[in-house]
């Protein structure tokens, strides 16, 4: 093909891959690098807005710097001098978008949906860490190739178009249902807005319908502010309650109650599929307390264990204390002194001996023997007792 017939003097347009409100995607062949690419031709009226053109170039350059397995690579961008149309040349993904998969096959199983969503989380996390917000996450921008690899497309286009004076938010950002509450209120979008949109995609992939059915931005904002959507596990039996809770957190009205980053959302989706997450008493109409937004959650189906209070460590436990004596208990008898008891016994012995000697003498008037009581007792108490015994023996012999 002659050079003048090539788009932007390089790409040979072959067939249309898709069409949207702001662009048409064509399969093309890069004659320089000899490979298939996807060329997105922006709507002709967008080239009339000079501010859009400058923003588009800036955002396309930022998107071209994102190199990640889960992001569609941007190869080239610019303006075709012959047609005057703005274009972006991207990596061609041989496969289908999630919008096409939903249209052809209906809702996905939780396992298939989580596999797609977690890969999208990886792409978003990489983009956010590099300062790029997608702003237009929807099934049409999630491409799945023949190897099952998910790639996010259209980075940078939404931001360039959303402030254009000649475009409408609905036509630029696609279906309004994927807009976060803050975007619907006209506030700037951030990483939390991308995670809200991915939460809407999560709900749609498994339920086969959107969490909010709105015909306009006004209706959408009213529905979002009135109440949260029906719980996903109530809509689809195969969805574990923990997975429904993970999706519900991404759909929180307050951006601060959503996930801190896309990596955290990826972990929550995987855990939810495995049944790990807080599900006891889950109420889709009740917001979690602020301090519980990032709390570690116990496994599904288990009752949280009560924490036992810490006990002080006692190396040598003290012996058991003896019971205190009753006040009515009689006090133990006092012990008498050993010396006093011996002297009392000694006096009794002396009295008995003297009495016996007098009686014996009275009965024996003619007795030849005299009672000898004039012996002195001295020494210790034991010696004194022995002396008295000898005295008795001598007088009674």
C-alpha positions as CSV (number, residue, x, y, z in Angstrom):
1,X,0.0,0.0,0.0
2,X,1.3,3.5,-0.9
3,X,2.5,5.7,1.9
4,X,-0.2,8.4,1.3
5,X,-2.9,5.8,2.0
6,X,-1.5,5.0,5.5
7,X,-3.0,6.6,8.5
8,X,-0.5,9.0,10.1
9,X,1.9,7.8,7.3
10,X,2.5,4.6,9.2
11,X,-0.6,2.5,10.1
12,X,-2.7,0.5,7.7
13,X,-6.3,0.4,9.1
14,X,-7.9,-3.0,8.5
15,X,-11.2,-3.4,10.4
16,X,-13.2,-1.8,13.2
17,X,-12.9,-3.4,16.6
18,X,-15.4,-1.2,18.5
19,X,-17.1,2.1,18.7
20,X,-18.0,4.4,21.6
21,X,-19.3,7.8,22.4
22,X,-15.9,9.5,22.0
23,X,-13.8,7.2,19.9
24,X,-13.7,4.4,17.3
25,X,-11.1,1.6,17.7
26,X,-9.6,0.1,14.6
27,X,-7.3,-2.9,14.1
28,X,-4.3,-1.7,12.2
29,X,-0.9,-2.9,11.0
30,X,2.2,-1.0,12.0
31,X,4.3,-1.0,8.7
32,X,7.4,0.1,10.5
33,X,7.6,-2.5,13.3
34,X,5.4,-5.0,11.4
35,X,3.0,-5.9,14.1
36,X,-0.7,-5.6,14.8
37,X,-1.8,-2.6,16.9
38,X,-5.1,-1.0,18.0
39,X,-5.6,2.6,16.8
40,X,-8.2,4.6,18.7
41,X,-9.6,7.5,16.6
42,X,-11.1,10.1,18.8
43,X,-14.3,11.9,17.7
44,X,-13.7,14.6,15.2
45,X,-15.3,17.3,17.3
46,X,-12.8,16.8,20.1
47,X,-10.0,18.2,17.9
48,X,-11.9,21.6,17.9
49,X,-11.2,22.1,21.6
50,X,-7.6,23.3,21.9
51,X,-7.5,22.8,25.7
52,X,-8.6,19.2,25.2
53,X,-5.9,18.6,22.7
54,X,-3.2,19.9,25.1
55,X,-4.6,17.8,28.0
56,X,-4.9,14.8,25.7
57,X,-1.2,15.0,24.8
58,X,-0.1,15.4,28.4
59,X,-2.2,12.5,29.6
60,X,-1.3,10.2,26.7
61,X,2.3,10.8,27.5
62,X,1.8,9.8,31.1
63,X,-0.1,6.7,30.0
64,X,2.7,5.8,27.6
65,X,5.1,5.6,30.6
66,X,3.0,2.9,32.3
67,X,4.5,-0.5,31.4
68,X,2.8,-3.3,33.3
69,X,1.5,-6.8,32.3
70,X,-2.1,-5.7,33.3
71,X,-2.1,-2.4,31.4
72,X,-2.6,-2.0,27.7
73,X,0.7,-0.4,26.5
74,X,0.5,2.9,24.7
75,X,2.9,3.0,21.7
76,X,2.1,6.3,20.0
77,X,-0.3,9.3,19.9
78,X,-0.7,12.5,17.9
79,X,-2.8,14.1,15.2
80,X,-3.2,12.8,11.6
81,X,-2.3,15.6,9.3
82,X,-4.6,14.4,6.6
83,X,-7.8,13.9,8.6
84,X,-7.0,16.2,11.5
85,X,-8.1,13.5,13.9
86,X,-6.5,12.8,17.3
87,X,-5.4,9.2,17.7
88,X,-3.7,6.8,20.2
89,X,-1.9,3.7,19.1
90,X,-2.1,0.9,21.7
91,X,-1.1,-2.7,22.2
92,X,-3.5,-5.0,20.4
93,X,-5.2,-7.5,22.8
94,X,-6.3,-10.6,21.0
95,X,-9.4,-11.5,23.0
96,X,-12.5,-9.9,24.3
97,X,-13.6,-7.2,26.7
98,X,-15.5,-8.0,29.8
99,X,-18.5,-6.1,28.3
100,X,-18.5,-8.6,25.4
101,X,-18.1,-11.6,27.8
102,X,-21.1,-10.4,29.8
103,X,-23.1,-9.9,26.6
104,X,-22.3,-13.3,25.2
105,X,-22.1,-15.5,28.3
106,X,-24.0,-13.7,31.1
107,X,-22.8,-13.5,34.7
108,X,-19.5,-15.1,35.7
109,X,-18.8,-17.5,38.5
110,X,-17.2,-15.9,41.5
111,X,-13.9,-17.7,40.8
112,X,-13.7,-16.4,37.2
113,X,-14.8,-12.9,38.2
114,X,-12.2,-12.7,41.0
115,X,-9.5,-13.9,38.7
116,X,-10.3,-10.9,36.4
117,X,-10.7,-8.4,39.2
118,X,-7.5,-9.2,41.0
119,X,-5.5,-8.7,37.8
120,X,-7.3,-5.4,37.3
121,X,-6.3,-4.4,40.9
122,X,-2.7,-5.1,40.1
123,X,-2.8,-2.8,37.1
124,X,-4.6,0.0,39.0
125,X,-2.1,-0.3,41.9
126,X,0.8,0.1,39.5
127,X,-0.8,3.1,37.9
128,X,-1.8,4.8,41.1
129,X,1.7,4.4,42.5
130,X,2.9,6.2,39.4
131,X,0.5,9.1,39.8
132,X,-2.0,8.1,37.1
133,X,-5.8,7.7,37.8
134,X,-7.8,5.8,35.2
135,X,-11.2,7.6,35.8
136,X,-13.1,5.4,33.4
137,X,-12.9,1.8,34.8
138,X,-15.8,-0.2,33.2
139,X,-16.2,-3.7,31.6
140,X,-15.5,-2.2,28.2
141,X,-12.0,-1.2,29.3
142,X,-11.1,-4.5,30.8
143,X,-9.6,-6.7,28.1
144,X,-9.0,-10.4,28.5
145,X,-6.7,-12.0,26.0
146,X,-6.6,-15.6,24.8
147,X,-4.2,-16.5,27.6
148,X,-6.5,-15.2,30.3
149,X,-4.4,-12.1,31.0
150,X,-6.4,-9.0,31.9
151,X,-5.3,-5.6,30.7
152,X,-6.8,-2.2,31.5
153,X,-7.2,0.1,28.5
154,X,-7.8,3.8,28.0
155,X,-5.6,5.3,30.6
156,X,-5.4,9.1,30.4
157,X,-8.2,9.7,28.0
158,X,-10.9,10.3,30.6
159,X,-9.0,13.0,32.5
160,X,-8.3,14.9,29.2
161,X,-11.9,14.8,28.2
162,X,-13.8,15.3,31.5
163,X,-13.0,19.0,31.6
164,X,-13.7,19.6,27.9
165,X,-16.3,22.4,27.3
166,X,-17.8,20.6,24.3
167,X,-18.3,17.1,25.9
168,X,-20.7,15.7,28.3
169,X,-19.7,13.7,31.3
170,X,-22.0,10.8,30.3
171,X,-20.6,10.5,26.8
172,X,-17.0,11.0,27.9
173,X,-16.9,8.7,30.9
174,X,-19.2,6.1,29.5
175,X,-22.1,4.7,31.5
176,X,-22.8,6.9,34.5
177,X,-23.3,3.9,36.8
178,X,-19.5,3.5,37.2
179,X,-19.0,7.0,38.5
180,X,-18.2,7.3,42.2
181,X,-20.4,9.4,44.5
182,X,-17.7,12.1,44.6
183,X,-17.5,12.2,40.8
184,X,-21.3,12.4,40.6
185,X,-21.2,15.4,42.9
186,X,-18.7,17.1,40.6
187,X,-15.7,16.5,42.8
188,X,-12.3,15.5,41.3
189,X,-11.6,11.8,41.0
190,X,-8.8,10.0,42.8
191,X,-7.5,6.5,43.3
192,X,-10.5,5.7,45.5
193,X,-12.8,6.6,42.6
194,X,-11.1,3.9,40.5
195,X,-11.7,1.3,43.2
196,X,-15.4,2.3,43.5
197,X,-15.7,1.8,39.7
198,X,-14.0,-1.6,40.0
199,X,-16.5,-2.4,42.8
200,X,-19.3,-1.7,40.4
201,X,-17.7,-3.9,37.8
202,X,-17.2,-6.6,40.5
203,X,-20.9,-6.5,41.3
204,X,-21.9,-6.6,37.6
205,X,-19.6,-9.5,36.6
206,X,-21.2,-11.8,39.3
207,X,-24.8,-10.5,39.4
208,X,-25.2,-9.7,35.8
209,X,-26.6,-6.3,36.6
210,X,-25.5,-3.0,38.0
211,X,-25.8,-2.2,41.7
212,X,-27.7,1.0,40.8
213,X,-29.9,1.3,37.8
214,X,-30.0,5.1,37.0
215,X,-30.9,6.9,33.8
216,X,-29.0,10.1,34.7
217,X,-26.3,11.5,36.9
218,X,-29.0,13.0,39.1
219,X,-30.8,9.7,39.6
220,X,-27.5,8.0,40.3
221,X,-26.4,10.5,42.9
222,X,-29.8,10.2,44.6
223,X,-29.6,6.4,44.7
224,X,-26.1,6.4,46.0
225,X,-26.9,8.8,48.8
226,X,-30.2,7.0,49.8
227,X,-28.9,3.5,50.6
228,X,-26.3,0.9,49.6
229,X,-27.1,-1.6,46.9
230,X,-28.6,-5.0,47.7
231,X,-26.1,-7.4,49.2
232,X,-24.4,-9.4,46.4
233,X,-24.6,-12.7,48.3
234,X,-28.4,-12.2,48.5
235,X,-28.6,-11.6,44.7
236,X,-26.3,-14.6,43.8
237,X,-26.3,-17.8,45.9
238,X,-22.8,-18.8,44.7
239,X,-21.2,-15.7,46.1
240,X,-19.7,-16.2,49.6
241,X,-20.8,-13.7,52.1
242,X,-17.2,-12.7,52.7
243,X,-16.8,-11.9,49.0
244,X,-20.0,-9.9,49.1
245,X,-18.6,-7.9,52.0
246,X,-15.4,-7.2,50.1
247,X,-17.3,-5.8,47.2
248,X,-19.6,-3.8,49.5
249,X,-16.5,-2.1,51.0
250,X,-15.4,-1.0,47.6
251,X,-18.9,0.5,47.0
252,X,-18.8,2.6,50.2
253,X,-20.1,6.1,49.7
254,X,-17.3,7.7,51.7
255,X,-13.9,7.3,49.9
256,X,-12.2,7.0,53.3
257,X,-14.2,3.8,54.1
258,X,-13.0,2.1,50.9
259,X,-9.7,0.3,50.5
260,X,-6.5,2.1,51.2
261,X,-5.1,1.0,47.8
262,X,-5.8,-1.4,45.0
263,X,-3.4,-4.0,46.5
264,X,-5.5,-4.2,49.6
265,X,-8.6,-4.7,47.5
266,X,-6.9,-7.5,45.6
267,X,-6.2,-9.3,48.9
268,X,-9.7,-8.8,50.2
269,X,-11.2,-10.2,47.0
270,X,-9.0,-13.3,47.2
271,X,-9.8,-13.8,50.8
272,X,-13.5,-13.3,50.3
273,X,-13.5,-16.0,47.6
274,X,-11.9,-18.4,50.1
275,X,-14.5,-17.5,52.7
276,X,-12.1,-15.4,54.8
277,X,-13.7,-12.2,56.1
278,X,-16.1,-10.8,58.6
279,X,-19.6,-12.1,57.8
280,X,-21.3,-12.6,61.2
281,X,-24.2,-10.1,61.4
282,X,-23.3,-8.5,58.1
283,X,-25.7,-5.8,57.3
284,X,-25.4,-4.2,53.9
285,X,-27.1,-1.0,55.2
286,X,-24.8,-0.6,58.1
287,X,-21.5,1.2,57.7
288,X,-18.4,-0.1,59.6
289,X,-17.1,2.2,62.3
290,X,-14.2,4.3,61.2
291,X,-11.7,2.5,63.4
292,X,-12.8,-0.9,61.9
293,X,-12.3,0.1,58.3
294,X,-8.8,-1.5,58.2
295,X,-9.1,-4.0,60.9
296,X,-7.9,-7.5,60.4
297,X,-11.0,-9.8,60.0
298,X,-11.4,-13.4,61.3
299,X,-12.2,-16.3,59.0
300,X,-15.7,-16.8,57.7
301,X,-17.9,-19.2,59.7
302,X,-15.8,-18.9,62.8
303,X,-16.7,-17.2,66.1
304,X,-14.0,-14.6,67.1
305,X,-12.0,-15.9,70.0
306,X,-12.3,-14.0,73.2
307,X,-8.9,-12.7,74.2
308,X,-7.7,-14.0,77.5
309,X,-6.3,-11.4,79.9
310,X,-2.6,-11.6,80.4
311,X,-1.6,-13.3,83.6
312,X,1.5,-12.3,85.6
313,X,4.3,-14.8,85.6
314,X,5.0,-16.2,89.1
315,X,8.2,-18.2,89.3
316,X,7.8,-19.7,92.8
317,X,4.1,-19.6,93.9
318,X,3.8,-18.8,97.6
319,X,2.6,-21.7,100.0
320,X,-1.1,-21.7,100.8
321,X,-2.0,-19.6,103.7
322,X,-3.3,-21.2,106.9
323,X,-6.8,-20.4,107.8
324,X,-7.1,-17.8,110.5
325,X,-8.4,-19.2,113.8
326,X,-12.0,-18.4,114.6
327,X,-12.5,-15.6,117.1
328,X,-14.6,-17.9,119.2
329,X,-12.0,-20.6,119.5
330,X,-10.5,-21.0,122.9
331,X,-6.8,-20.0,123.2
332,X,-4.4,-22.8,123.7
333,X,-3.4,-23.5,127.3
334,X,-0.3,-21.9,128.5
335,X,2.6,-24.2,129.3
336,X,3.8,-24.2,132.9
337,X,7.4,-23.6,133.6
338,X,9.3,-26.9,134.0
339,X,11.1,-25.6,137.1
340,X,7.9,-24.7,139.0
341,X,6.4,-28.1,138.5
342,X,9.4,-29.9,139.9
343,X,9.4,-27.8,143.1
344,X,5.7,-28.5,143.7
345,X,6.4,-32.3,143.4
346,X,9.3,-31.9,145.8
347,X,7.1,-30.2,148.5
348,X,4.5,-33.0,148.2
349,X,7.2,-35.7,148.6
350,X,8.5,-33.9,151.8
351,X,5.0,-33.7,153.3
352,X,4.4,-37.4,152.6
353,X,7.8,-38.4,154.0
354,X,7.4,-36.4,157.2
355,X,3.8,-37.6,157.8
356,X,4.9,-41.2,157.3
357,X,7.8,-40.8,159.7
358,X,5.7,-39.3,162.5
359,X,3.1,-42.0,162.1
360,X,5.6,-44.8,162.2
361,X,7.3,-43.4,165.3
362,X,4.0,-43.0,167.1
363,X,3.1,-46.7,166.4
364,X,6.5,-47.9,167.5
365,X,7.2,-46.1,170.8
366,X,10.0,-48.5,171.7
367,X,11.7,-48.2,168.3
368,X,15.4,-48.0,168.5
369,X,15.7,-46.0,165.4
370,X,15.3,-42.3,165.2
371,X,14.1,-40.6,162.2
372,X,16.9,-38.6,160.6
373,X,15.6,-35.4,159.1
374,X,18.5,-33.2,159.6
375,X,20.2,-34.0,156.4
376,X,20.7,-30.9,154.3
377,X,19.5,-30.9,150.7
378,X,21.6,-29.1,148.2
379,X,22.5,-29.1,144.6
380,X,20.2,-29.3,141.7
381,X,16.5,-30.3,141.9
382,X,17.3,-33.8,140.6
383,X,20.0,-34.2,143.3
384,X,17.5,-33.0,145.9
385,X,14.9,-35.5,144.9
386,X,17.4,-38.4,145.0
387,X,18.6,-37.2,148.5
388,X,15.0,-37.4,149.8
389,X,14.6,-40.8,148.4
390,X,17.7,-42.0,150.2
391,X,16.4,-40.3,153.4
392,X,13.1,-42.2,153.1
393,X,14.9,-45.5,152.6
394,X,17.1,-44.9,155.6
395,X,14.2,-44.1,157.9
396,X,11.9,-46.9,156.8
397,X,14.4,-49.7,156.6
